[in-house]
Amino acid sequence: MLFVLLLLLALLGMPLFAVIALGAMIAFHSEGLNLSLVAMEFQRIGELPVLVALPLFTFAGVLLSYSKTPERLVDLTRSLFGWMPGGLAILGLGLFALMTAFTGASGITVVALGSLMLPALLKAGYPEQFSLGLVTAGSSMGVLFAPSLPLILYAVIAQQVAPGQGIRIEELFLAGVLPGLLMLVLMAGWAMRVRARLPAEQTPRPPIGASLRDAVWELPLPFVVLGGIYGGYLLVVEAAVVTAAWVLLTLVAIRRDIQWRRVPLVVTESMVLVGAILVVLGVSMASTNIMVDTQVPQKLFDAVEPWITSKWQFLLMINLLLLVVGMMLDIFAALVIMGPLILPIALAFGVDPVHLGIIFLANLQIGYCTPPVGINLFLASHRFNKDILVIYRSTLPFLAWLLVSLLIITWWPALSLWLPGRL
């Protein structure tokens, strides 16, 4: 009855954090617990060191999206790899992944980078339907790559729900590398096949030397930050500080892409996003604690165990569930709602929590561009002024390759676990 009430309130437009908070407060009250315990969860998540990285990475990502960095990277991509079959499309996928990894928001990538890549693809001779699909589906890439905010958030949730598992954010950063590359390779292969059937590009490419000089301040950033994390030279929080300082110094002080008087506006926008995540996370942690205390995950496990005979069957059901959830909810909301419920059950079925995290995020990433209500579909329809059915059709080939990669990620745990095993 409580679940139905909360679902109805959510459908009527009640904010998600308020729905979760109300459910937690009702559950705490029914168990005779003090409601102030709900508020205390905010103090507890504030004590998690890894959360310091969230506002810093978000600030750097929003600052990048407001600068001319996407334009410079597109020009550099065309000058270096425009000669390759499908080179512009392939490097476009790489840029999408990089932008989404640093901003943590696929929607920003669609609007900021997609607006630059779509005209470039069309000018290079790619069909409009293919170009729309590449931009829409490609903008979801990057969720599995460091320093993706969803990866950090999953680590925080997993550490709270399963503290005995010793899950580290560095493990998740490494675990996402090969599955993320698999997705990019499959989509890039499709792009090369499409380009091979088209006439050669006639548009002159920008000079390599000029493009390299224009992007000289952006190029070192991924190598410094990701190399520092993967090489063990930087902790996640330290990498976030380096990223924010580098972006602020180069884009505002040196390049002057963004005027100093606009920086407070960028800070405000990025902190509003972070605040929304933390509010939902705080009330979700309270909801998680009361569910654990009342053994809700154990009861769910007892209910589904007679119907599921192996962990592979369980993972198949989780994939179907998360694909639907990814269509309906923002990735951050889906993580904090579904993570505490699914993780204990997955552990009971013998699923590695790191492998589960990659499966979890891969599903939610695909949900961004899955008809009928994937958020990227509507953003692309609005931004490019195209009918939503046109966007649906354009993304279907890319969606098929993403689903193939999801099956490989699910049924081949070593793809996710080999690199963390070397840590």
Backbone torsions as a table, in degrees:
resi	resn	phi	psi	omega
1	MET	NA	-43.4	179.3
2	LEU	-62.3	-42.5	180.0
3	PHE	-61.5	-42.8	179.6
4	VAL	-62.7	-41.8	179.4
5	LEU	-62.7	-46.3	-179.0
6	LEU	-65.6	-38.8	177.8
7	LEU	-63.1	-41.3	178.8
8	LEU	-63.3	-43.3	178.7
9	LEU	-62.9	-39.0	178.4
10	ALA	-65.3	-41.7	178.8
11	LEU	-66.2	-28.2	178.4
12	LEU	-80.7	-2.9	174.3
13	GLY	104.8	7.5	177.3
14	MET	-65.6	134.6	-179.1
15	PRO	-54.2	144.2	-174.8
16	LEU	-59.2	-43.5	-177.7
17	PHE	-63.2	-34.4	179.5
18	ALA	-69.6	-37.4	177.7
19	VAL	-63.6	-46.9	-179.3
20	ILE	-65.3	-42.8	-179.9
21	ALA	-62.7	-42.1	178.8
22	LEU	-62.2	-43.9	178.1
23	GLY	-61.8	-41.9	178.9
24	ALA	-64.7	-42.2	-178.5
25	MET	-66.0	-40.3	177.5
26	ILE	-63.8	-42.1	-179.8
27	ALA	-66.4	-42.2	178.1
28	PHE	-62.3	-42.6	-179.1
29	HIS	-64.9	-41.3	-179.5
30	SER	-65.8	-24.9	177.9
31	GLU	-92.0	3.4	178.7
32	GLY	74.0	24.7	-179.4
33	LEU	-98.6	154.1	-179.8
34	ASN	-69.5	131.3	-177.5
35	LEU	-68.4	-17.2	177.9
36	SER	-64.9	-17.6	177.7
37	LEU	-63.9	-28.4	177.5
38	VAL	-63.6	-46.8	-179.5
39	ALA	-66.3	-31.2	-178.0
40	MET	-65.3	-20.3	178.8
41	GLU	-63.0	-30.0	179.0
42	PHE	-65.9	-37.0	176.7
43	GLN	-66.5	-36.4	-177.2
44	ARG	-68.8	-42.4	179.8
45	ILE	-71.5	-24.9	176.8
46	GLY	-68.0	-16.5	179.6
47	GLU	-90.1	0.6	179.9
48	LEU	-84.6	114.9	-175.7
49	PRO	-58.4	-36.6	-174.5
50	VAL	-64.7	-22.7	-178.5
51	LEU	-70.6	-16.4	175.3
52	VAL	-61.3	-28.4	-179.0
53	ALA	-69.1	-27.9	-175.4
54	LEU	-58.2	-57.4	-178.4
55	PRO	-64.0	-32.4	-178.6
56	LEU	-69.9	-47.0	177.6
57	PHE	-64.8	-38.8	180.0
58	THR	-64.9	-44.4	177.8
59	PHE	-58.9	-46.3	-180.0
60	ALA	-62.2	-41.5	-179.5
61	GLY	-65.3	-43.9	179.1
62	VAL	-66.2	-38.9	177.9
63	LEU	-61.9	-42.6	177.1
64	LEU	-60.9	-40.2	-177.3
65	SER	-67.4	-27.1	180.0
66	TYR	-88.2	-8.4	-177.7
67	SER	-92.3	-174.7	176.6
68	LYS	-93.8	12.9	-179.8
69	THR	-58.6	-47.0	178.8
70	PRO	-56.7	-40.4	179.8
71	GLU	-64.9	-42.2	179.6
72	ARG	-65.0	-39.3	-179.4
73	LEU	-69.1	-36.2	176.6
74	VAL	-63.4	-44.5	178.5
75	ASP	-62.8	-41.6	179.3
76	LEU	-64.0	-40.4	178.7
77	THR	-61.4	-45.6	-179.7
78	ARG	-64.4	-39.6	-177.1
79	SER	-71.4	-36.0	-176.3
80	LEU	-85.2	-37.4	-169.5
81	PHE	-126.0	12.0	179.1
82	GLY	-64.1	-21.2	-179.6
83	TRP	-75.7	-21.2	-177.4
84	MET	-71.2	147.1	171.1
85	PRO	-62.9	114.1	-177.2
86	GLY	76.2	15.2	-174.0
87	GLY	-59.2	-44.0	-179.1
88	LEU	-63.7	-43.0	-179.9
89	ALA	-66.2	-41.2	-179.0
90	ILE	-64.3	-47.7	180.0
91	LEU	-70.9	-26.1	172.9
92	GLY	-61.9	-41.5	176.8
93	LEU	-61.4	-40.7	177.8
94	GLY	-63.3	-40.1	178.3
95	LEU	-66.6	-39.8	177.2
96	PHE	-59.6	-45.9	-179.3
97	ALA	-62.2	-41.8	-179.7
98	LEU	-64.3	-44.6	-179.0
99	MET	-65.1	-44.7	-179.7
100	THR	-67.3	-36.5	178.7
101	ALA	-62.5	-39.1	-176.9
102	PHE	-83.6	-31.7	-179.6
103	THR	-89.1	-26.9	-177.4
104	GLY	75.0	4.4	-176.4
105	ALA	-133.2	114.6	179.1
106	SER	-64.1	-32.6	-178.7
107	GLY	-62.2	-38.2	177.8
108	ILE	-62.8	-38.6	-179.7
109	THR	-65.1	-42.6	178.5
110	VAL	-58.7	-47.7	-174.1
111	VAL	-74.8	-47.1	-172.9
112	ALA	-79.9	-55.2	-175.1
113	LEU	-86.8	-35.4	178.9
114	GLY	-60.2	-34.5	179.9
115	SER	-66.1	-25.0	176.8
116	LEU	-88.5	-39.2	-174.7
117	MET	-73.8	-36.1	-176.6
118	LEU	-61.1	-50.7	176.8
119	PRO	-61.0	-36.4	179.6
120	ALA	-64.7	-41.1	179.2
121	LEU	-66.0	-44.1	179.7
122	LEU	-64.4	-40.2	179.3
123	LYS	-66.1	-30.4	179.0
124	ALA	-79.4	-2.3	175.3
125	GLY	99.6	4.6	178.1
126	TYR	-72.4	144.7	177.4
127	PRO	-61.5	149.0	-177.5
128	GLU	-62.0	-42.3	-178.2
129	GLN	-63.1	-43.2	177.7
130	PHE	-62.6	-44.4	-177.3
131	SER	-63.2	-43.1	177.8
132	LEU	-62.1	-41.9	179.8
133	GLY	-66.1	-40.7	179.8
134	LEU	-62.9	-45.8	-178.8
135	VAL	-66.0	-43.3	-176.5
136	THR	-68.9	-51.0	-178.9
137	ALA	-75.7	-37.4	-178.4
138	GLY	-65.0	-28.6	-179.4
139	SER	-67.7	-15.1	176.4
140	SER	-82.5	-13.3	179.3
141	MET	-65.7	149.9	176.1
142	GLY	112.2	-14.8	-180.0
143	VAL	-61.8	-31.1	-176.6
144	LEU	-88.4	-2.7	-177.1
145	PHE	-104.8	141.3	175.0
146	ALA	-64.7	146.6	1.7
147	PRO	-99.2	52.9	-176.6
148	SER	-52.4	131.0	179.3
149	LEU	-63.7	-39.3	176.5
150	PRO	-59.3	-35.4	176.3
151	LEU	-62.5	-43.7	179.2
152	ILE	-64.3	-42.9	-177.9
153	LEU	-65.2	-40.5	177.3
154	TYR	-61.8	-40.3	179.1
155	ALA	-61.5	-42.0	178.9
156	VAL	-62.0	-46.3	-179.2
157	ILE	-63.9	-44.6	-178.8
158	ALA	-63.6	-37.4	178.7
159	GLN	-66.2	-30.7	179.3
160	GLN	-80.7	-40.3	-176.2
161	VAL	-78.8	-38.3	-177.3
162	ALA	-129.4	69.1	-175.9
163	PRO	-62.7	-24.6	-178.1
164	GLY	-77.1	-7.5	-176.8
165	GLN	-83.5	-15.3	178.3
166	GLY	63.4	38.6	-178.4
167	ILE	-74.9	128.3	179.6
168	ARG	-114.3	146.8	-179.6
169	ILE	-63.0	-33.6	178.8
170	GLU	-61.5	-35.6	177.0
171	GLU	-63.4	-43.0	-180.0
172	LEU	-67.9	-37.3	177.2
173	PHE	-59.4	-42.7	178.8
174	LEU	-72.7	-37.3	-177.3
175	ALA	-62.8	-29.9	-177.0
176	GLY	-81.8	-11.0	-173.2
177	VAL	-63.8	-58.0	-175.6
178	LEU	-67.6	-45.0	175.1
179	PRO	-59.5	-39.9	178.2
180	GLY	-64.5	-41.0	177.3
181	LEU	-65.2	-36.7	177.5
182	LEU	-58.6	-46.5	178.9
183	MET	-60.3	-44.4	-179.7
184	LEU	-64.5	-40.7	-178.0
185	VAL	-65.0	-43.6	-179.8
186	LEU	-64.3	-43.0	178.9
187	MET	-69.3	-35.8	177.7
188	ALA	-66.3	-38.2	176.5
189	GLY	-60.0	-40.7	177.3
190	TRP	-65.3	-40.1	179.1
191	ALA	-62.8	-41.2	179.0
192	MET	-64.6	-38.6	179.6
193	ARG	-65.5	-42.1	179.3
194	VAL	-64.9	-44.4	-177.1
195	ARG	-65.8	-31.7	-177.8
196	ALA	-64.2	-23.4	-178.8
197	ARG	-90.3	0.1	-176.1
198	LEU	-105.7	158.1	175.5
199	PRO	-63.3	158.1	-179.9
200	ALA	-64.0	146.2	-179.1
201	GLU	-69.4	133.9	-179.6
202	GLN	-102.0	-14.9	-176.6
203	THR	-69.7	127.5	179.2
204	PRO	-65.5	143.0	-179.4
205	ARG	-88.5	151.0	176.5
206	PRO	-63.2	149.0	178.1
207	PRO	-59.4	137.9	-176.8
208	ILE	-63.1	-45.5	-177.4
209	GLY	-59.8	-45.1	-179.7
210	ALA	-65.8	-39.3	179.9
211	SER	-66.4	-39.1	177.7
212	LEU	-65.4	-41.1	178.0
213	ARG	-64.3	-38.9	-179.5
214	ASP	-65.2	-35.0	-175.6
215	ALA	-100.9	18.4	-172.6
216	VAL	-62.9	-29.4	-179.2
217	TRP	-85.9	-22.5	-179.7
218	GLU	-84.1	-33.9	-172.4
219	LEU	-59.6	-40.9	-177.4
220	PRO	-70.7	-21.6	-171.2
221	LEU	-57.4	-52.2	179.8
222	PRO	-60.3	-36.8	-178.4
223	PHE	-70.0	-39.6	179.1
224	VAL	-67.2	-48.7	-174.6
225	VAL	-72.8	-55.0	-176.6
226	LEU	-70.3	-38.6	176.5
227	GLY	-63.9	-37.0	177.8
228	GLY	-65.2	-40.7	-180.0
229	ILE	-70.1	-53.3	-176.5
230	TYR	-68.5	-29.6	179.9
231	GLY	-83.0	-6.5	178.6
232	GLY	82.3	11.3	-179.5
233	TYR	-86.2	-26.1	-178.2
234	LEU	-126.1	135.7	167.4
235	LEU	-74.6	166.4	-177.5
236	VAL	-59.5	-44.5	-179.3
237	VAL	-64.2	-41.4	178.5
238	GLU	-63.9	-39.7	177.5
239	ALA	-63.7	-36.7	178.0
240	ALA	-64.9	-41.0	177.9
241	VAL	-63.6	-45.6	179.1
242	VAL	-60.6	-44.1	-179.1
243	THR	-61.9	-50.2	-178.3
244	ALA	-62.9	-43.1	-178.9
245	ALA	-66.4	-42.8	-179.1
246	TRP	-62.3	-48.8	-178.0
247	VAL	-63.6	-44.2	179.6
248	LEU	-62.5	-45.1	-177.6
249	LEU	-65.9	-47.4	-173.7
250	THR	-75.5	-41.1	-174.5
251	LEU	-83.3	-30.2	-176.5
252	VAL	-100.7	-49.8	-174.9
253	ALA	-81.1	-39.1	-174.4
254	ILE	-94.9	-57.8	-176.5
255	ARG	-77.7	-29.5	-176.1
256	ARG	60.7	32.7	171.9
257	ASP	-61.0	-35.6	-178.2
258	ILE	-124.1	130.0	-179.7
259	GLN	-74.0	150.8	-177.8
260	TRP	-57.5	-35.4	-177.5
261	ARG	-69.1	-15.5	177.8
262	ARG	-89.5	-14.4	-177.8
263	VAL	-58.7	-43.3	177.0
264	PRO	-58.0	-34.0	177.5
265	LEU	-66.9	-39.2	177.5
266	VAL	-66.1	-41.7	177.5
267	VAL	-60.2	-44.5	-179.6
268	THR	-61.1	-47.1	-178.7
269	GLU	-62.7	-43.9	-178.0
270	SER	-69.5	-36.6	-179.4
271	MET	-73.8	-27.5	173.0
272	VAL	-63.3	-41.7	177.0
273	LEU	-63.3	-45.9	179.3
274	VAL	-63.7	-42.8	179.3
275	GLY	-59.7	-41.1	178.3
276	ALA	-61.9	-40.5	178.6
277	ILE	-64.9	-44.7	-175.8
278	LEU	-69.3	-35.6	177.4
279	VAL	-63.2	-46.1	178.7
280	VAL	-65.0	-40.2	179.8
281	LEU	-64.4	-42.3	-178.7
282	GLY	-61.4	-49.8	-179.4
283	VAL	-70.4	-29.1	178.3
284	SER	-69.1	-35.6	177.0
285	MET	-64.5	-37.4	175.3
286	ALA	-64.4	-43.4	178.0
287	SER	-63.5	-39.3	179.3
288	THR	-62.7	-44.9	-177.6
289	ASN	-61.5	-43.3	-178.7
290	ILE	-70.9	-31.5	176.5
291	MET	-67.5	-39.5	178.4
292	VAL	-66.8	-43.4	-179.3
293	ASP	-62.7	-35.9	-179.9
294	THR	-92.7	7.6	174.2
295	GLN	61.3	36.8	178.5
296	VAL	-63.7	-46.8	177.8
297	PRO	-59.3	-37.8	179.1
298	GLN	-65.3	-39.5	178.2
299	LYS	-66.1	-39.0	176.4
300	LEU	-64.5	-40.6	178.5
301	PHE	-62.6	-44.3	178.5
302	ASP	-61.8	-32.8	-178.8
303	ALA	-74.0	-36.5	-175.4
304	VAL	-93.0	-19.3	-176.0
305	GLU	-56.3	-42.3	179.5
306	PRO	-62.5	-21.5	-176.1
307	TRP	-97.1	-11.5	-176.6
308	ILE	-120.3	125.4	-174.2
309	THR	-101.5	-11.9	-178.8
310	SER	-152.9	164.7	179.3
311	LYS	-69.3	-26.0	179.2
312	TRP	-70.1	-38.0	175.0
313	GLN	-65.3	-38.3	176.9
314	PHE	-62.5	-44.3	-179.4
315	LEU	-64.5	-35.5	176.5
316	LEU	-62.3	-43.8	178.7
317	MET	-65.8	-38.8	179.0
318	ILE	-64.8	-40.1	177.6
319	ASN	-59.2	-46.9	-179.9
320	LEU	-62.3	-42.8	-179.7
321	LEU	-64.0	-46.7	-175.6
322	LEU	-70.8	-30.3	175.5
323	LEU	-62.6	-40.2	177.8
324	VAL	-68.9	-44.8	179.7
325	VAL	-61.7	-40.1	179.9
326	GLY	-63.2	-29.0	176.2
327	MET	-72.6	-33.1	-170.8
328	MET	-91.6	-31.8	-171.9
329	LEU	-120.9	152.6	168.0
330	ASP	-60.8	150.1	-174.2
331	ILE	-60.5	-35.6	-179.5
332	PHE	-69.7	-42.6	177.9
333	ALA	-64.4	-41.5	179.4
334	ALA	-62.6	-38.8	179.4
335	LEU	-62.9	-49.1	-173.6
336	VAL	-75.9	-20.5	178.5
337	ILE	-87.5	-50.2	-172.8
338	MET	-86.3	-29.3	-177.1
339	GLY	-55.6	-52.5	-179.0
340	PRO	-63.4	-23.7	179.0
341	LEU	-82.6	-42.2	-172.6
342	ILE	-80.6	-38.2	-173.2
343	LEU	-58.6	-48.9	179.4
344	PRO	-62.2	-36.3	179.1
345	ILE	-67.9	-41.7	179.0
346	ALA	-61.5	-41.0	178.2
347	LEU	-62.6	-37.8	178.9
348	ALA	-65.1	-29.4	177.8
349	PHE	-88.5	2.7	176.4
350	GLY	85.0	20.6	178.7
351	VAL	-84.2	132.0	177.3
352	ASP	-65.1	132.3	-176.5
353	PRO	-65.5	-29.8	177.0
354	VAL	-70.3	-45.7	176.1
355	HIS	-59.8	-42.2	178.5
356	LEU	-60.5	-40.5	-180.0
357	GLY	-59.7	-42.0	179.6
358	ILE	-68.3	-41.2	175.6
359	ILE	-60.4	-45.0	-179.0
360	PHE	-56.3	-53.0	-175.4
361	LEU	-71.8	-34.2	177.3
362	ALA	-62.7	-41.4	177.3
363	ASN	-62.7	-48.0	-178.2
364	LEU	-66.1	-33.8	176.0
365	GLN	-62.8	-45.1	178.7
366	ILE	-65.9	-33.5	179.3
367	GLY	-60.2	-24.5	177.3
368	TYR	-56.2	-34.9	-172.8
369	CYS	-122.3	25.3	-180.0
370	THR	-97.6	121.9	175.8
371	PRO	-63.0	152.2	8.8
372	PRO	-96.3	-9.8	-170.7
373	VAL	-127.9	23.4	175.1
374	GLY	-60.4	134.0	-171.4
375	ILE	-62.8	-36.4	179.8
376	ASN	-62.1	-32.0	-179.6
377	LEU	-62.5	-44.7	-178.2
378	PHE	-73.7	-35.7	176.8
379	LEU	-64.1	-43.8	179.3
380	ALA	-66.1	-40.7	178.6
381	SER	-59.8	-43.4	-179.3
382	HIS	-72.2	-44.6	-174.3
383	ARG	-68.9	-38.6	-175.5
384	PHE	-100.8	4.4	176.6
385	ASN	56.3	48.5	179.3
386	LYS	-119.2	148.8	176.8
387	ASP	-61.5	142.7	-176.0
388	ILE	-61.4	-31.8	179.3
389	LEU	-67.9	-32.7	175.7
390	VAL	-64.6	-42.5	178.2
391	ILE	-65.0	-41.2	177.6
392	TYR	-54.2	-52.9	-175.9
393	ARG	-63.3	-36.7	-176.5
394	SER	-68.3	-28.7	-176.4
395	THR	-88.6	-12.9	-172.9
396	LEU	-58.5	-46.2	179.0
397	PRO	-60.6	-41.2	179.4
398	PHE	-68.2	-37.4	178.1
399	LEU	-62.8	-38.4	178.9
400	ALA	-61.6	-43.4	179.2
401	TRP	-68.1	-35.2	177.1
402	LEU	-66.1	-37.5	178.6
403	LEU	-69.4	-35.8	174.7
404	VAL	-61.4	-45.0	179.3
405	SER	-64.8	-35.1	178.0
406	LEU	-62.9	-41.4	178.2
407	LEU	-63.0	-41.5	179.0
408	ILE	-64.5	-44.1	179.3
409	ILE	-61.0	-40.3	-177.2
410	THR	-69.3	-46.4	-172.6
411	TRP	-91.9	1.8	177.2
412	TRP	-128.8	78.6	-176.3
413	PRO	-57.3	-31.1	-177.8
414	ALA	-60.3	-26.8	178.4
415	LEU	-60.4	-36.2	179.1
416	SER	-88.7	-29.0	-168.7
417	LEU	-101.0	-10.8	-175.1
418	TRP	-66.6	-49.7	-178.5
419	LEU	-65.2	-45.2	175.7
420	PRO	-59.1	-30.4	178.2
421	GLY	-66.9	-19.6	177.6
422	ARG	-88.1	-8.7	-175.4
423	LEU	-64.8	NA	NA
